[in-house]
Amino acid sequence: MPFLLSQLSTLLPWLYLLALLPVAMSASNSPVARFWWPARIAGYLGFALVLLALLQATLDGRENDRLGLAMASLISLLALVIIDFSQRYLEGEPGQRRYVLALLGTLAAVALVVTSRDLFVVVGAWITSSLCLHQLLTFYRDRPMAQVVAHKKFIASRLADICLMMATLLLVRAGGDSAITVILDEVAMRLQANATLGWDLQLAAVLLVLAVILKSAQLPLHGWLIQVMEAPTPVSALLHAGLVNLGGFVLLRFAPLLSAAPTAQTLLVVVGGGTAVLAGLVMMTRISIKVRLAWSTCAQMGLMLLECGLGLYELALVHLLAHSLYKAYAFLGAGETVTQVRRQALCDPRPALGLQQVLLALGLATLWVALLHGLWNMLLPAHSLPLMALVILAIGLAPWCLRLSGAWHSLGMLTLVLGLYLLWHLAAAHVLGSSPAPSVLQHYLGLLALLLFVTLYVFQGLIITRPNGALARRLYPLAFAGFYLDEHFTRLTFRLWPVRHAPSSVDATGDSQ
């Protein structure tokens, strides 16, 4: 019985597939409720199933797949919320049977990615999730923009699949088995024997990183994520809170391999860091809430890949979980944005910020992170925190400090947020186990990341404090156009593989005209 309970999380994808069968066998003219009740039952049962698995893992104390269980918990919660929201959102819409089938297929594939330990199954499920998502993105088949953007995503995903399959063949060839644990054991044996990986594992790591970059909408192939706004809102929540984050999960699965592959680490830091900076600047120019959230996802995924490239796997796991929950909440609550803006308009306007206040906020965040780090070392000396993680945390909290009012209130909230992060960091370390020690290259890459973050913070500070200055006037047209990075891929897409429906009018900013 304990063994059965410890494997409960692996039943999650099959539960969603089981719910898919009665929907598939129902006639298309059946009552709409008949399509939704299997999905809703699967949502509640799946969440209860994972809760039982978590309880058993806590009481059992045996070695379990903690990372897979953590991700299964996240997916079951998102599935429960998105299924319930989708039924209310699509009330009265035609084609709900097709939507439920694609939604359950996507959830089953995503759950299989995080719960399986076989590389062939993981890759097959990841590809399947993309194909099922394509049906959700094109739910409104009469909208040309939806067809165009889904077509761009289809091409980017198939390029990623090619890289993923090539990496899989190299990894299975090196390990002699498709089990991920066996492959990682082979990586550890090679490192103990030669202190370096062979060409096959080095190339596999690079191909794996390229696949994650393509599926995570990193620059310059990011346009499909920014422009895919014609899909229903719950589909956007599923995409930004679930599927895009699978790349970060796969990197965490193969952390021992990445930590021994310098080229793959450099690629993650350069592409992820560049995407985080540029997307962060572009996001400041957006008015549409969904487009702004899409650019935010692009930037956050870049930051997550950078963290993996620097070996900050605990921080990346905390970032992944927090980003998923936030994006699901932000997209599902996007309809309340107008109400929130009206409420803010009734409040007293905030005073204009100066450059001195921006720098003071950075100093306050840095000082408080350093103080809490010292307290952490006194209480938990065995669990040291990486210096680069603390730097990223300080720079990330600095803009948030600008929105606080009252000295004691500010310090109290800042202490609470930092304390919660430290607890989450400790929990992430427990989930991931021992992480590989950072290499010499990662220290140099950390300096590059520090330069990128400081540059972004200074640029944003200058734009906020001097919105009519020369820098803001020169940078705004470029940032509003997304630095024209997506135009080349879009033109190449239409030239090599034209879409069946021509777009009515599409610009480079991600907004349809």
C-alpha positions as CSV (number, residue, x, y, z in Angstrom):
1,M,0.0,0.0,0.0
2,P,2.8,2.6,0.8
3,F,4.3,1.8,-2.6
4,L,1.0,2.3,-4.3
5,L,0.5,5.7,-2.6
6,S,4.0,6.9,-3.5
7,Q,3.2,6.3,-7.2
8,L,-0.1,8.1,-7.1
9,S,1.2,11.2,-8.9
10,T,2.2,9.1,-11.9
11,L,-1.5,8.3,-12.4
12,L,-2.4,12.0,-13.0
13,P,-1.9,12.0,-16.8
14,W,-4.0,8.8,-17.1
15,L,-6.8,10.4,-15.1
16,Y,-7.0,13.2,-17.7
17,L,-6.9,10.7,-20.5
18,L,-9.7,8.7,-18.9
19,A,-11.8,11.8,-18.7
20,L,-11.2,12.5,-22.4
21,L,-12.9,9.2,-23.4
22,P,-16.5,10.0,-22.6
23,V,-16.1,13.5,-24.2
24,A,-14.7,11.9,-27.4
25,M,-17.6,9.3,-27.5
26,S,-20.3,12.0,-27.0
27,A,-22.1,13.3,-30.1
28,S,-21.3,16.8,-31.2
29,N,-24.9,17.8,-30.7
30,S,-25.1,16.6,-27.1
31,P,-25.8,19.0,-24.2
32,V,-22.8,21.1,-23.4
33,A,-22.8,20.0,-19.8
34,R,-22.0,16.5,-21.0
35,F,-18.7,17.7,-22.3
36,W,-17.7,19.4,-19.1
37,W,-18.6,17.1,-16.3
38,P,-15.8,14.5,-17.0
39,A,-13.2,17.3,-17.2
40,R,-14.4,18.8,-13.9
41,I,-14.4,15.5,-12.1
42,A,-10.9,14.8,-13.4
43,G,-9.8,18.2,-12.2
44,Y,-11.0,17.6,-8.6
45,L,-9.8,14.0,-8.5
46,G,-6.4,14.9,-9.9
47,F,-5.9,17.5,-7.3
48,A,-7.0,15.1,-4.5
49,L,-4.7,12.5,-6.0
50,V,-1.6,14.7,-5.8
51,L,-2.5,15.8,-2.3
52,L,-2.5,12.2,-1.2
53,A,0.8,11.6,-2.9
54,L,2.3,14.7,-1.1
55,L,1.0,13.4,2.2
56,Q,2.4,10.0,1.7
57,A,5.8,11.4,0.5
58,T,5.9,13.5,3.7
59,L,5.1,10.6,6.0
60,D,7.0,8.0,4.2
61,G,10.4,9.7,4.2
62,R,11.7,7.5,1.4
63,E,13.5,8.8,-1.7
64,N,10.8,10.0,-4.1
65,D,10.8,12.1,-7.3
66,R,10.3,15.3,-5.4
67,L,10.7,17.6,-8.4
68,G,8.1,15.6,-10.4
69,L,5.8,15.7,-7.4
70,A,6.1,19.4,-6.9
71,M,5.4,20.0,-10.6
72,A,2.5,17.6,-10.6
73,S,1.0,19.5,-7.6
74,L,1.3,22.8,-9.6
75,I,-0.3,21.3,-12.7
76,S,-3.2,19.7,-10.9
77,L,-4.0,23.0,-9.2
78,L,-3.8,24.9,-12.5
79,A,-5.9,22.3,-14.2
80,L,-8.6,22.5,-11.6
81,V,-8.8,26.3,-11.8
82,I,-8.6,26.5,-15.6
83,I,-11.2,23.8,-16.3
84,D,-13.7,25.6,-14.0
85,F,-12.9,29.0,-15.4
86,S,-13.1,27.7,-19.0
87,Q,-16.7,26.4,-18.6
88,R,-17.9,29.8,-17.4
89,Y,-15.8,31.7,-19.9
90,L,-17.1,29.7,-23.0
91,E,-20.7,29.6,-22.0
92,G,-22.8,29.9,-25.1
93,E,-19.8,29.5,-27.5
94,P,-19.9,26.8,-30.2
95,G,-17.2,24.2,-30.4
96,Q,-16.9,23.5,-26.7
97,R,-16.5,19.8,-27.3
98,R,-13.4,20.4,-29.4
99,Y,-12.1,22.7,-26.7
100,V,-12.5,20.2,-23.9
101,L,-10.8,17.4,-25.9
102,A,-7.8,19.6,-26.7
103,L,-7.6,20.9,-23.1
104,L,-7.7,17.4,-21.5
105,G,-5.1,16.2,-24.1
106,T,-2.8,19.1,-23.3
107,L,-3.2,18.5,-19.5
108,A,-2.5,14.8,-19.9
109,A,0.6,15.4,-22.0
110,V,2.0,18.1,-19.6
111,A,1.4,15.9,-16.6
112,L,3.2,13.0,-18.3
113,V,6.2,15.2,-19.0
114,V,6.7,16.0,-15.3
115,T,5.9,12.6,-13.9
116,S,7.7,10.2,-16.3
117,R,11.4,9.3,-15.8
118,D,11.8,7.9,-19.3
119,L,13.3,10.3,-21.8
120,F,11.4,8.9,-24.8
121,V,8.1,9.3,-23.0
122,V,9.1,12.8,-21.8
123,V,10.0,13.9,-25.4
124,G,6.9,12.3,-26.9
125,A,4.6,13.9,-24.3
126,W,6.2,17.3,-24.7
127,I,5.7,17.2,-28.5
128,T,2.1,16.0,-28.0
129,S,1.4,18.9,-25.6
130,S,2.4,21.4,-28.3
131,L,0.2,19.7,-30.9
132,C,-2.8,19.8,-28.6
133,L,-2.1,23.4,-27.6
134,H,-2.2,24.3,-31.3
135,Q,-5.9,23.3,-31.4
136,L,-6.6,25.5,-28.4
137,L,-4.7,28.5,-30.0
138,T,-6.8,28.1,-33.1
139,F,-10.1,27.7,-31.3
140,Y,-11.6,30.7,-33.1
141,R,-10.9,29.4,-36.6
142,D,-12.5,32.4,-38.3
143,R,-9.9,34.8,-37.0
144,P,-6.9,35.2,-39.4
145,M,-4.6,36.5,-36.7
146,A,-5.1,33.4,-34.6
147,Q,-4.2,31.2,-37.6
148,V,-1.0,33.2,-38.4
149,V,0.4,33.2,-34.9
150,A,-0.4,29.6,-34.3
151,H,1.4,28.9,-37.6
152,K,4.5,30.7,-36.4
153,K,4.4,28.8,-33.1
154,F,4.0,25.5,-35.0
155,I,7.2,26.2,-36.9
156,A,9.2,27.3,-33.9
157,S,8.0,24.2,-32.0
158,R,8.9,21.8,-34.8
159,L,12.4,23.3,-34.9
160,A,12.6,22.7,-31.1
161,D,11.4,19.1,-31.6
162,I,14.1,18.4,-34.1
163,C,16.7,19.6,-31.6
164,L,15.0,17.7,-28.8
165,M,15.0,14.4,-30.7
166,M,18.6,14.7,-31.7
167,A,19.6,15.4,-28.1
168,T,17.5,12.4,-27.0
169,L,19.3,10.1,-29.4
170,L,22.7,11.3,-28.2
171,L,21.7,10.9,-24.5
172,V,20.3,7.4,-25.0
173,R,23.4,6.4,-27.0
174,A,25.7,7.7,-24.2
175,G,23.7,6.2,-21.3
176,G,22.7,3.0,-23.0
177,D,19.2,3.4,-21.7
178,S,16.3,5.8,-22.0
179,A,15.8,6.1,-18.2
180,I,16.8,9.6,-17.1
181,T,18.4,8.3,-13.9
182,V,20.7,6.0,-15.9
183,I,21.7,8.8,-18.2
184,L,22.5,11.1,-15.3
185,D,24.5,8.3,-13.7
186,E,26.5,8.0,-16.8
187,V,27.2,11.7,-16.7
188,A,28.4,11.4,-13.1
189,M,30.7,8.4,-14.0
190,R,32.3,10.3,-16.9
191,L,32.9,13.3,-14.7
192,Q,34.5,11.2,-12.0
193,A,36.7,9.4,-14.5
194,N,37.7,12.3,-16.8
195,A,36.4,15.5,-15.2
196,T,34.9,16.4,-18.5
197,L,32.0,15.1,-20.7
198,G,32.5,13.6,-24.1
199,W,31.6,15.3,-27.3
200,D,28.3,13.4,-27.5
201,L,27.0,14.7,-24.1
202,Q,28.3,18.2,-24.7
203,L,26.4,18.3,-28.0
204,A,23.3,16.8,-26.4
205,A,23.4,19.5,-23.7
206,V,23.6,22.3,-26.4
207,L,20.8,20.8,-28.4
208,L,18.7,20.4,-25.3
209,V,19.3,24.1,-24.5
210,L,18.4,25.1,-28.0
211,A,15.1,23.2,-27.8
212,V,14.2,24.9,-24.5
213,I,15.1,28.3,-25.9
214,L,12.8,27.8,-28.9
215,K,9.9,26.4,-26.8
216,S,10.4,29.2,-24.1
217,A,9.9,32.0,-26.7
218,Q,13.3,33.6,-26.3
219,L,14.6,36.3,-28.7
220,P,14.5,36.5,-31.6
221,L,11.9,33.7,-32.1
222,H,9.6,35.1,-29.5
223,G,6.9,36.7,-31.6
224,W,4.4,33.9,-31.5
225,L,4.1,34.3,-27.7
226,I,3.6,38.0,-27.9
227,Q,1.0,37.9,-30.6
228,V,-1.1,34.9,-29.5
229,M,-3.8,37.0,-28.0
230,E,-6.7,35.7,-30.1
231,A,-7.1,32.5,-28.1
232,P,-9.5,32.4,-25.1
233,T,-8.2,33.8,-21.9
234,P,-8.0,30.4,-20.1
235,V,-5.8,29.2,-23.0
236,S,-3.5,32.1,-22.4
237,A,-3.3,31.2,-18.7
238,L,-2.5,27.6,-19.5
239,L,0.2,28.6,-22.0
240,H,1.9,31.2,-19.8
241,A,1.5,29.4,-16.5
242,G,2.1,25.9,-17.7
243,L,3.5,25.0,-21.1
244,V,6.1,27.7,-21.4
245,N,7.6,26.7,-18.0
246,L,8.2,23.2,-19.1
247,G,11.5,24.3,-20.5
248,G,12.7,25.3,-17.1
249,F,11.5,22.0,-15.7
250,V,13.5,20.0,-18.2
251,L,16.6,22.1,-17.4
252,L,16.2,21.3,-13.7
253,R,15.9,17.6,-14.6
254,F,19.2,17.6,-16.4
255,A,21.0,20.0,-14.0
256,P,24.1,17.6,-13.6
257,L,24.5,17.6,-17.4
258,L,24.2,21.3,-17.8
259,S,26.6,22.0,-14.9
260,A,29.3,20.2,-16.9
261,A,28.6,21.7,-20.3
262,P,30.2,25.2,-20.6
263,T,28.8,25.9,-24.1
264,A,25.3,25.2,-22.9
265,Q,25.7,27.4,-19.8
266,T,27.0,30.3,-21.9
267,L,24.1,29.9,-24.4
268,L,21.6,30.0,-21.5
269,V,23.1,33.1,-19.9
270,V,23.6,35.1,-23.1
271,V,20.2,34.4,-24.7
272,G,18.3,34.3,-21.4
273,G,19.9,37.5,-20.1
274,G,19.5,39.4,-23.4
275,T,15.9,38.4,-23.6
276,A,15.2,39.4,-20.0
277,V,16.7,42.9,-20.6
278,L,15.1,43.6,-23.9
279,A,11.7,42.2,-23.1
280,G,11.8,44.1,-19.8
281,L,12.2,47.4,-21.7
282,V,9.6,46.5,-24.3
283,M,7.1,45.7,-21.6
284,M,7.2,49.3,-20.3
285,T,5.7,50.5,-23.6
286,R,2.7,48.3,-23.6
287,I,-0.9,49.4,-22.8
288,S,-2.8,46.2,-23.6
289,I,-2.8,44.2,-20.4
290,K,-2.5,40.8,-22.1
291,V,0.3,41.9,-24.4
292,R,2.1,43.4,-21.4
293,L,1.7,40.1,-19.6
294,A,3.1,38.2,-22.6
295,W,6.2,40.4,-22.7
296,S,6.5,39.8,-19.0
297,T,6.5,36.0,-19.6
298,C,9.1,36.4,-22.2
299,A,11.3,38.3,-19.8
300,Q,10.7,36.0,-16.9
301,M,11.5,32.9,-18.9
302,G,14.8,34.6,-20.0
303,L,15.6,35.2,-16.3
304,M,14.8,31.6,-15.5
305,L,17.1,30.3,-18.2
306,L,19.8,32.6,-17.0
307,E,19.4,31.3,-13.5
308,C,19.9,27.7,-14.8
309,G,22.9,28.8,-16.8
310,L,24.5,30.2,-13.6
311,G,23.7,27.0,-11.6
312,L,21.1,28.7,-9.4
313,Y,18.8,25.8,-9.6
314,E,17.0,26.4,-6.3
315,L,16.3,30.0,-7.3
316,A,15.1,28.8,-10.8
317,L,12.6,26.3,-9.1
318,V,11.2,29.0,-6.8
319,H,11.0,31.3,-9.8
320,L,9.2,28.7,-11.9
321,L,6.5,27.9,-9.3
322,A,5.9,31.6,-8.4
323,H,5.8,32.7,-12.0
324,S,3.3,29.9,-12.9
325,L,0.9,30.9,-10.1
326,Y,1.2,34.6,-10.8
327,K,0.6,34.3,-14.5
328,A,-2.4,32.1,-14.0
329,Y,-3.9,34.6,-11.6
330,A,-2.9,37.6,-13.8
331,F,-4.5,36.2,-17.0
332,L,-7.6,34.9,-15.4
333,G,-8.1,38.2,-13.6
334,A,-7.3,40.4,-16.6
335,G,-11.0,41.3,-16.9
336,E,-10.8,43.2,-13.6
337,T,-8.0,45.5,-14.8
338,V,-10.4,48.3,-15.8
339,T,-12.0,48.2,-12.4
340,Q,-8.6,48.3,-10.6
341,V,-7.5,51.3,-12.7
342,R,-10.7,53.2,-11.8
343,R,-10.1,52.4,-8.1
344,Q,-6.5,53.7,-8.4
345,A,-7.8,56.9,-10.0
346,L,-9.8,57.7,-6.9
347,C,-6.7,57.4,-4.7
348,D,-4.2,60.2,-4.2
349,P,-1.6,60.3,-7.1
350,R,1.8,59.1,-6.2
351,P,4.5,61.7,-6.2
352,A,7.0,61.8,-9.0
353,L,10.1,59.8,-8.4
354,G,13.7,61.1,-8.7
355,L,16.9,59.3,-9.7
356,Q,18.0,59.6,-6.1
357,Q,15.0,57.7,-4.8
358,V,15.7,54.9,-7.4
359,L,19.2,54.5,-6.2
360,L,18.1,54.7,-2.6
361,A,15.7,51.8,-3.2
362,L,18.5,49.7,-4.7
363,G,20.7,50.5,-1.7
364,L,17.9,49.7,0.8
365,A,17.1,46.3,-0.9
366,T,20.8,45.4,-1.0
367,L,21.4,46.3,2.7
368,W,18.4,44.4,3.8
369,V,19.3,41.3,1.8
370,A,22.8,41.4,3.2
371,L,21.5,41.7,6.8
372,L,19.1,38.8,6.4
373,H,21.8,36.8,4.7
374,G,24.0,37.2,7.8
375,L,21.1,36.1,10.0
376,W,20.5,33.1,7.7
377,N,24.2,32.1,8.1
378,M,23.9,32.3,11.8
379,L,20.8,30.1,12.0
380,L,21.4,27.7,9.2
381,P,25.1,27.6,8.5
382,A,24.8,24.3,6.6
383,H,22.6,25.8,3.9
384,S,24.6,28.6,2.3
385,L,23.0,30.9,-0.2
386,P,24.7,31.6,-3.5
387,L,26.0,35.2,-3.8
388,M,24.6,35.7,-7.3
389,A,21.1,34.6,-6.1
390,L,21.3,37.3,-3.5
391,V,22.4,39.9,-6.0
392,I,19.5,39.0,-8.3
393,L,17.1,39.1,-5.4
394,A,18.3,42.6,-4.3
395,I,18.0,44.1,-7.8
396,G,14.6,42.4,-8.3
397,L,13.2,43.8,-5.1
398,A,14.6,47.4,-5.6
399,P,11.7,48.5,-7.9
400,W,9.2,47.0,-5.5
401,C,10.7,49.1,-2.7
402,L,9.7,52.2,-4.7
403,R,6.0,51.4,-4.3
404,L,6.2,51.1,-0.5
405,S,5.1,54.0,1.7
406,G,6.2,54.6,5.3
407,A,9.6,53.6,6.7
408,W,8.6,51.0,9.2
409,H,5.9,49.6,6.9
410,S,8.4,49.4,4.1
411,L,11.0,47.6,6.2
412,G,8.4,45.2,7.6
413,M,7.0,44.2,4.2
414,L,10.5,43.9,2.8
415,T,11.6,41.7,5.7
416,L,8.5,39.5,5.2
417,V,9.0,39.1,1.5
418,L,12.7,38.2,1.9
419,G,11.9,35.8,4.8
420,L,9.4,34.0,2.6
421,Y,11.9,33.8,-0.2
422,L,14.5,32.3,2.1
423,L,12.0,29.7,3.3
424,W,11.1,28.8,-0.3
425,H,14.8,28.6,-1.2
426,L,15.2,26.1,1.6
427,A,12.2,24.1,0.4
428,A,13.5,24.1,-3.2
429,A,16.9,22.8,-2.0
430,H,15.0,20.0,-0.3
431,V,13.1,19.2,-3.5
432,L,16.2,19.3,-5.8
433,G,18.7,17.7,-3.4
434,S,22.3,18.5,-3.7
435,S,23.1,20.9,-6.5
436,P,26.4,20.8,-8.5
437,A,29.0,23.2,-7.3
438,P,29.4,26.3,-9.6
439,S,32.2,26.2,-12.1
440,V,34.8,28.9,-12.8
441,L,33.0,29.8,-16.0
442,Q,29.8,30.3,-14.1
443,H,31.5,32.9,-11.9
444,Y,32.5,34.9,-15.1
445,L,29.0,34.4,-16.5
446,G,27.7,35.8,-13.2
447,L,29.6,39.0,-13.8
448,L,27.9,39.3,-17.2
449,A,24.5,38.7,-15.6
450,L,25.3,41.4,-13.0
451,L,26.1,43.8,-15.8
452,L,22.9,43.0,-17.6
453,F,20.7,43.5,-14.5
454,V,22.4,46.7,-13.4
455,T,22.0,48.1,-17.0
456,L,18.3,47.2,-17.0
457,Y,17.7,48.7,-13.6
458,V,19.5,52.0,-14.6
459,F,17.7,52.2,-17.9
460,Q,14.3,51.6,-16.3
461,G,15.2,54.1,-13.5
462,L,16.1,56.8,-16.0
463,I,13.0,56.2,-18.0
464,I,10.7,56.4,-15.0
465,T,12.3,59.5,-13.5
466,R,12.8,61.3,-16.8
467,P,10.0,60.1,-19.1
468,N,10.5,63.1,-21.4
469,G,14.3,62.9,-21.4
470,A,16.5,62.2,-24.5
471,L,17.0,58.6,-23.6
472,A,13.3,57.9,-23.2
473,R,12.5,59.6,-26.5
474,R,15.1,57.7,-28.5
475,L,14.5,54.3,-26.8
476,Y,10.7,54.4,-26.9
477,P,10.2,53.9,-30.7
478,L,12.6,51.0,-30.7
479,A,11.1,49.3,-27.7
480,F,7.6,49.8,-28.9
481,A,8.5,48.0,-32.1
482,G,10.1,45.2,-30.1
483,F,13.5,46.3,-31.5
484,Y,12.2,44.8,-34.8
485,L,13.6,41.4,-33.8
486,D,10.4,39.5,-34.8
487,E,10.0,40.9,-38.3
488,H,12.8,38.9,-39.9
489,F,11.4,35.6,-38.6
490,T,7.9,36.6,-39.6
491,R,9.0,37.4,-43.2
492,L,11.0,34.2,-43.4
493,T,8.0,32.2,-42.2
494,F,5.6,33.6,-44.8
495,R,8.2,33.1,-47.5
496,L,9.2,29.5,-46.8
497,W,5.9,28.2,-45.4
498,P,2.9,30.5,-46.1
499,V,-0.1,30.2,-43.8
500,R,-3.4,29.2,-45.4
501,H,-5.2,32.4,-44.2
502,A,-3.5,35.7,-44.9
503,P,-3.4,38.2,-42.0
504,S,-5.6,41.2,-42.2
505,S,-3.0,43.5,-40.7
506,V,-0.2,42.6,-38.3
507,D,2.5,44.8,-37.0
508,A,5.8,44.0,-35.2
509,T,4.6,45.1,-31.8
510,G,2.3,42.1,-31.2
511,D,-0.9,44.1,-31.6
512,S,-3.3,43.5,-34.5
513,Q,-4.5,46.6,-36.3
